[in-house]
């Protein structure tokens, strides 16, 4: 059983001992700490959740705690992460809590914490919440100052309308293209909102795993090894595009019309290339993302900047460099003209607009971009694993290599002229992630495995 506290929120497995899992007592503690920390102006907090089996239990505990702290709760029910983020802004709330463990398996859940801009708390603010939680010096509202729960189911439609209204989303062009798509919504909230979005855009659709049961039909992380079902369906030749989202619909992956993977790393690359063609400027992605974004940005006359892994780190850097688009190579598109958050709905609408205007097949679009291959490996952590010592060892290994550029702002990344490898502790799972990129998968995997062996030798 696991409880992880990081810039990605409070995340853990359901069931087990307090202090070691995401259970009712710990949910109360962290929700109270958040409510204690968040500046109170309107006295409203938005709460949304994905389709996980544990969602109703966690929601009830969260909402009850917020009411006990004197906040009015705007309960938006089943909702994507980006919908909840937008709902905070649209309702002028003091903050928001998203109940989702994103790509983690069914036994996980989490509290993602938002400020009054509908953006994730900064690392500094998140640490303050954790400090308050550890002190447990709480003060609840008396009976005459308790909050109330207000149910509001309007935000899906408002989210979709905001996407359709974006300057670079051409609804007419998409409609005229008469696209037909196949969607895997992994038995979560994508099965509710994506049909509405596609209907608004005039796109025909077929859904796999649409029922919102929370009992995921496959591992919910949108990686090729988990997407064999939709890839097989796409190979029938009946669709122009395959669309895959994770349980809270902030990550997005595409499948080509022939059933081959487009590559989740290329979700951001393709959308960014379209945006840059219309709005020249700068881009940002995290250190574990493909070099292809750098390449297309420079080709379009902009400047690319890498940020530490974690959505709030990316958005912070985007604001610093005034990026017109950014995100993460895990299929996360962040488009500031909409909001500073990963949003699969925005990514879908921009991608379909680009595809409609270019009049090409998805596989042809993919071939327009630099072709890199990323190997994504992981090492499960044990209580004895000394991650800091491992990172120091890796850094020392390459410090004297004249071809290696070492970056240690987030784990250790070693850049070579024709490849790179990044070793870091995950924010969301008890693992070390080892990502490596080269011109072929064999070269990328060999580089990653070389670093993994260093870790194994130290254990």
CORSULLIN-V818912 format. One record per residue. N is the residue number from 0. RES is the residue in one small letter. SS is DSSP state (hx for helix, st for strand, lp for the rest). OMEGA is omega in radians with two decimals (999 if undefined). Layout:
N/RES/SS/OMEGA
N/RES/SS/OMEGA
This chain:
0/x/lp/-2.98
1/x/lp/2.97
2/x/st/-3.09
3/x/st/3.10
4/x/st/-3.06
5/x/st/3.10
6/x/lp/3.09
7/x/lp/3.09
8/x/st/3.12
9/x/st/-2.97
10/x/st/3.13
11/x/st/3.06
12/x/st/-3.10
13/x/lp/3.10
14/x/lp/3.12
15/x/lp/-3.02
16/x/lp/3.07
17/x/lp/-3.12
18/x/lp/-3.09
19/x/lp/-3.13
20/x/lp/3.03
21/x/lp/-3.09
22/x/lp/-3.05
23/x/hx/-3.11
24/x/hx/3.13
25/x/hx/3.06
26/x/hx/3.09
27/x/hx/-3.09
28/x/hx/-3.07
29/x/hx/3.08
30/x/hx/3.10
31/x/hx/3.13
32/x/hx/3.11
33/x/hx/-3.13
34/x/hx/3.07
35/x/hx/-3.08
36/x/hx/-2.92
37/x/lp/3.11
38/x/lp/-3.07
39/x/lp/3.10
40/x/lp/3.13
41/x/lp/-3.13
42/x/lp/-3.11
43/x/st/3.05
44/x/st/3.10
45/x/st/3.06
46/x/st/3.05
47/x/st/-3.12
48/x/st/3.04
49/x/lp/-2.99
50/x/lp/-3.06
51/x/lp/-3.13
52/x/lp/-3.12
53/x/lp/-3.05
54/x/hx/-3.13
55/x/hx/3.13
56/x/hx/-3.11
57/x/hx/3.12
58/x/hx/-3.11
59/x/hx/3.14
60/x/hx/-3.14
61/x/hx/-3.09
62/x/hx/3.12
63/x/hx/3.13
64/x/hx/-3.14
65/x/hx/3.07
66/x/hx/3.11
67/x/hx/3.08
68/x/lp/3.09
69/x/lp/3.10
70/x/lp/2.91
71/x/st/-3.11
72/x/st/2.99
73/x/st/-3.09
74/x/st/-3.10
75/x/st/3.02
76/x/st/3.06
77/x/st/-3.11
78/x/lp/3.04
79/x/lp/3.05
80/x/hx/3.14
81/x/hx/3.09
82/x/hx/3.13
83/x/hx/3.10
84/x/hx/3.13
85/x/hx/-3.13
86/x/hx/3.09
87/x/hx/3.13
88/x/hx/-3.07
89/x/hx/-3.12
90/x/lp/-3.13
91/x/lp/3.14
92/x/lp/3.11
93/x/lp/-3.14
94/x/st/-3.13
95/x/st/3.06
96/x/st/3.09
97/x/st/-3.12
98/x/st/-3.09
99/x/lp/2.99
100/x/lp/3.02
101/x/lp/-3.04
102/x/lp/-3.09
103/x/lp/-3.14
104/x/lp/-2.94
105/x/lp/-3.09
106/x/lp/-3.13
107/x/st/2.87
108/x/st/-3.05
109/x/st/2.99
110/x/st/3.03
111/x/st/-2.96
112/x/st/-3.07
113/x/st/3.01
114/x/lp/-3.07
115/x/lp/3.02
116/x/lp/-3.09
117/x/lp/3.14
118/x/lp/3.14
119/x/st/3.07
120/x/lp/3.05
121/x/lp/3.12
122/x/hx/3.14
123/x/hx/3.13
124/x/hx/3.10
125/x/hx/3.10
126/x/hx/3.10
127/x/hx/3.09
128/x/hx/3.13
129/x/hx/3.10
130/x/hx/3.11
131/x/hx/-3.13
132/x/hx/-3.09
133/x/hx/3.13
134/x/hx/-3.13
135/x/lp/3.08
136/x/lp/-2.97
137/x/lp/3.12
138/x/lp/-3.08
139/x/lp/-3.10
140/x/lp/3.05
141/x/lp/-2.95
142/x/hx/-3.11
143/x/hx/-3.10
144/x/hx/3.08
145/x/lp/3.10
146/x/lp/3.14
147/x/lp/3.05
148/x/st/3.13
149/x/st/3.14
150/x/st/-3.14
151/x/lp/-3.11
152/x/lp/-3.04
153/x/lp/-2.90
154/x/hx/3.02
155/x/hx/-3.12
156/x/hx/3.14
157/x/hx/3.07
158/x/hx/-3.12
159/x/hx/3.13
160/x/hx/3.13
161/x/hx/3.09
162/x/hx/-3.13
163/x/hx/-3.11
164/x/lp/-3.13
165/x/lp/-3.04
166/x/lp/-3.07
167/x/lp/3.02
168/x/lp/-3.11
169/x/lp/-3.09
170/x/hx/-3.14
171/x/hx/3.14
172/x/hx/3.12
173/x/hx/-3.14
174/x/hx/-3.10
175/x/hx/3.14
176/x/hx/3.08
177/x/lp/3.13
178/x/lp/2.94
179/x/st/-3.05
180/x/st/2.99
181/x/st/-3.04
182/x/st/2.97
183/x/st/-3.09
184/x/lp/2.96
185/x/lp/3.02
186/x/lp/3.11
187/x/lp/-2.89
188/x/lp/3.03
189/x/hx/3.12
190/x/hx/3.11
191/x/hx/-2.99
192/x/hx/-3.06
193/x/hx/3.04
194/x/hx/3.12
195/x/hx/3.11
196/x/hx/-3.10
197/x/hx/3.07
198/x/hx/3.11
199/x/hx/-3.12
200/x/hx/3.13
201/x/lp/-3.10
202/x/lp/3.04
203/x/st/-3.04
204/x/st/2.92
205/x/st/-3.11
206/x/st/2.90
207/x/st/3.07
208/x/lp/-3.07
209/x/lp/-3.06
210/x/lp/-3.08
211/x/lp/-3.12
212/x/lp/-3.04
213/x/lp/3.10
214/x/lp/-2.94
215/x/lp/-3.09
216/x/lp/3.09
217/x/lp/3.06
218/x/lp/-2.97
219/x/lp/3.10
220/x/lp/-3.01
221/x/lp/3.07
222/x/lp/-3.05
223/x/hx/-3.10
224/x/hx/-3.13
225/x/hx/-2.97
226/x/lp/-3.08
227/x/hx/-3.13
228/x/hx/-3.13
229/x/hx/3.09
230/x/hx/3.10
231/x/hx/3.12
232/x/hx/3.13
233/x/hx/-3.11
234/x/lp/3.08
235/x/lp/3.10
236/x/lp/-3.09
237/x/lp/-2.99
238/x/lp/3.05
239/x/lp/-3.00
240/x/st/2.98
241/x/st/-3.10
242/x/st/3.12
243/x/st/3.06
244/x/st/3.04
245/x/lp/-3.01
246/x/lp/3.13
247/x/lp/2.93
248/x/lp/2.97
249/x/lp/3.04
250/x/lp/-2.97
251/x/st/3.06
252/x/st/-3.12
253/x/st/3.02
254/x/st/-3.14
255/x/lp/-3.08
256/x/lp/-3.14
257/x/lp/3.10
258/x/lp/3.12
259/x/lp/-3.09
260/x/st/3.05
261/x/lp/3.14
262/x/lp/-3.08
263/x/lp/3.09
264/x/hx/-3.05
265/x/hx/2.99
266/x/hx/-3.14
267/x/hx/-3.11
268/x/hx/-3.08
269/x/hx/3.13
270/x/hx/3.13
271/x/hx/3.13
272/x/hx/3.09
273/x/hx/-3.13
274/x/hx/-3.13
275/x/hx/3.11
276/x/hx/-3.13
277/x/hx/-3.09
278/x/lp/-3.12
279/x/lp/-3.13
280/x/lp/-3.05
281/x/st/3.12
282/x/st/3.09
283/x/st/2.89
284/x/st/-3.12
285/x/st/-3.06
286/x/lp/-3.10
287/x/lp/-3.09
288/x/lp/-3.05
289/x/lp/3.05
290/x/lp/-3.07
291/x/hx/3.10
292/x/hx/3.06
293/x/hx/-3.08
294/x/hx/-3.10
295/x/hx/3.11
296/x/hx/3.14
297/x/hx/3.10
298/x/hx/3.14
299/x/lp/3.06
300/x/lp/-3.13
301/x/lp/3.12
302/x/lp/3.11
303/x/st/3.09
304/x/st/3.09
305/x/st/3.11
306/x/st/3.00
307/x/lp/-3.14
308/x/lp/-3.09
309/x/lp/-3.03
310/x/hx/-3.11
311/x/hx/3.08
312/x/hx/3.12
313/x/hx/-3.12
314/x/hx/3.09
315/x/hx/3.13
316/x/hx/3.11
317/x/hx/3.11
318/x/hx/-3.13
319/x/hx/-3.05
320/x/hx/3.13
321/x/lp/-3.12
322/x/st/3.11
323/x/st/3.06
324/x/st/3.12
325/x/st/3.13
326/x/st/-3.09
327/x/st/-3.09
328/x/lp/3.09
329/x/lp/-3.13
330/x/lp/-3.11
331/x/st/3.14
332/x/st/3.10
333/x/st/-3.06
334/x/lp/-3.01
335/x/lp/3.12
336/x/lp/3.02
337/x/lp/3.08
338/x/lp/-3.14
339/x/lp/3.10
340/x/lp/3.10
341/x/st/-3.02
342/x/lp/-3.13
343/x/hx/3.13
344/x/hx/3.08
345/x/hx/3.13
346/x/hx/3.13
347/x/hx/-3.08
348/x/hx/3.12
349/x/hx/3.13
350/x/hx/3.14
351/x/hx/3.08
352/x/hx/3.13
353/x/hx/-3.12
354/x/hx/-3.14
355/x/hx/-3.10
356/x/hx/-3.13
357/x/hx/3.09
358/x/lp/-3.12
359/x/lp/3.04
360/x/lp/-3.13
361/x/hx/3.13
362/x/hx/3.10
363/x/hx/3.08
364/x/hx/-3.13
365/x/hx/-3.10
366/x/lp/3.12
367/x/lp/-3.05
368/x/lp/3.07
369/x/lp/-3.04
370/x/lp/3.04
371/x/lp/3.11
372/x/st/3.14
373/x/st/3.01
374/x/st/-3.10
375/x/st/-3.14
376/x/st/-3.14
377/x/st/3.06
378/x/st/3.11
379/x/st/-3.12
380/x/lp/2.99
381/x/lp/3.11
382/x/lp/-3.09
383/x/lp/-3.06
384/x/lp/3.09
385/x/lp/-3.04
386/x/hx/-3.12
387/x/hx/3.12
388/x/hx/3.11
389/x/hx/-3.11
390/x/hx/3.09
391/x/hx/-3.14
392/x/hx/-3.14
393/x/hx/3.14
394/x/hx/3.12
395/x/hx/-3.12
396/x/hx/-3.00
397/x/hx/-3.06
398/x/lp/-3.08
399/x/lp/3.12
400/x/lp/-3.07
401/x/lp/-3.13
402/x/lp/-3.04
403/x/lp/2.98
404/x/st/-3.05
405/x/st/3.11
406/x/st/-3.09
407/x/lp/3.11
408/x/lp/3.12
409/x/lp/-2.99
410/x/lp/3.07
411/x/st/3.04
412/x/st/3.11
413/x/st/3.14
414/x/st/2.99
415/x/st/-3.13
416/x/lp/-3.04
417/x/lp/-3.12
418/x/st/3.05
419/x/st/3.06
420/x/st/-3.09
421/x/st/-3.11
422/x/st/-3.11
423/x/st/3.06
424/x/st/-3.10
425/x/lp/3.02
426/x/lp/-2.95
427/x/lp/-3.12
428/x/lp/3.12
429/x/lp/-3.08
430/x/st/2.89
431/x/st/3.09
432/x/st/3.10
433/x/st/3.14
434/x/st/3.13
435/x/st/-3.09
436/x/st/3.10
437/x/st/-3.11
438/x/lp/3.06
439/x/lp/3.13
440/x/hx/3.14
441/x/hx/3.13
442/x/hx/-3.14
443/x/hx/-3.10
444/x/hx/3.14
445/x/hx/3.13
446/x/hx/3.11
447/x/hx/-3.13
448/x/hx/3.08
449/x/hx/3.12
450/x/hx/3.13
451/x/hx/3.13
452/x/hx/3.06
453/x/hx/-3.13
454/x/hx/-3.13
455/x/hx/-3.12
456/x/hx/-3.12
457/x/hx/-3.10
458/x/lp/999
